[in-house]
Amino acid sequence: MYNFTVSDMTCGHCASTIEKAVKSTDPACEIKIDVAARTVQVETARSVQDIADAIKLAGYTGTLAA
């Protein structure tokens, strides 16, 4: 599981956009988004770079969290 902090995610629309982008990279992934905490958790077989790239292409800054 990858945990990202997305500091520029501020609303439900942001979360939806990120979810669609990540799902387009891996339709079978499990994704949990907490807008208030500005976190995105992704359970996927794809690489962390693939998921980070999807978040970036959606227009957001995702930082891998510890």
MOURRA-V783398 format. One record per residue. N is the residue number from 0. RES is the residue in one letter. SS is DSSP state (helix for helix, strand for strand, loop for the rest). PHI is phi in whole degrees, 0 to 359 (* if undefined). NEAR is the number of other ideal C-beta (glycine too) atoms within 8 Angstrom. Layout:
BEGIN
n:N res:RES ss:SS phi:PHI near:NEAR
n:N res:RES ss:SS phi:PHI near:NEAR
END
This chain:
BEGIN
n:0 res:M ss:loop phi:* near:5
n:1 res:Y ss:strand phi:253 near:9
n:2 res:N ss:strand phi:243 near:10
n:3 res:F ss:strand phi:243 near:15
n:4 res:T ss:strand phi:259 near:9
n:5 res:V ss:strand phi:239 near:15
n:6 res:S ss:loop phi:294 near:7
n:7 res:D ss:loop phi:264 near:7
n:8 res:M ss:loop phi:269 near:13
n:9 res:T ss:loop phi:239 near:6
n:10 res:C ss:loop phi:206 near:7
n:11 res:G ss:helix phi:297 near:6
n:12 res:H ss:helix phi:296 near:6
n:13 res:C ss:helix phi:301 near:13
n:14 res:A ss:helix phi:300 near:11
n:15 res:S ss:helix phi:296 near:8
n:16 res:T ss:helix phi:297 near:11
n:17 res:I ss:helix phi:295 near:16
n:18 res:E ss:helix phi:300 near:10
n:19 res:K ss:helix phi:298 near:9
n:20 res:A ss:helix phi:295 near:12
n:21 res:V ss:helix phi:293 near:16
n:22 res:K ss:helix phi:295 near:10
n:23 res:S ss:helix phi:290 near:7
n:24 res:T ss:helix phi:281 near:12
n:25 res:D ss:loop phi:215 near:11
n:26 res:P ss:loop phi:300 near:5
n:27 res:A ss:loop phi:269 near:5
n:28 res:C ss:loop phi:289 near:12
n:29 res:E ss:strand phi:257 near:6
n:30 res:I ss:strand phi:228 near:11
n:31 res:K ss:strand phi:233 near:6
n:32 res:I ss:strand phi:238 near:11
n:33 res:D ss:strand phi:241 near:8
n:34 res:V ss:loop phi:295 near:11
n:35 res:A ss:loop phi:299 near:4
n:36 res:A ss:loop phi:273 near:5
n:37 res:R ss:loop phi:59 near:10
n:38 res:T ss:strand phi:237 near:11
n:39 res:V ss:strand phi:228 near:15
n:40 res:Q ss:strand phi:247 near:11
n:41 res:V ss:strand phi:230 near:12
n:42 res:E ss:strand phi:257 near:7
n:43 res:T ss:loop phi:207 near:13
n:44 res:A ss:loop phi:269 near:4
n:45 res:R ss:loop phi:284 near:8
n:46 res:S ss:loop phi:287 near:5
n:47 res:V ss:helix phi:300 near:7
n:48 res:Q ss:helix phi:294 near:6
n:49 res:D ss:helix phi:300 near:11
n:50 res:I ss:helix phi:289 near:17
n:51 res:A ss:helix phi:300 near:11
n:52 res:D ss:helix phi:295 near:9
n:53 res:A ss:helix phi:297 near:12
n:54 res:I ss:helix phi:296 near:16
n:55 res:K ss:helix phi:295 near:10
n:56 res:L ss:helix phi:296 near:7
n:57 res:A ss:loop phi:284 near:10
n:58 res:G ss:loop phi:102 near:5
n:59 res:Y ss:loop phi:237 near:12
n:60 res:T ss:loop phi:256 near:8
n:61 res:G ss:strand phi:258 near:13
n:62 res:T ss:strand phi:248 near:8
n:63 res:L ss:strand phi:296 near:8
n:64 res:A ss:loop phi:265 near:7
n:65 res:A ss:loop phi:288 near:2
END
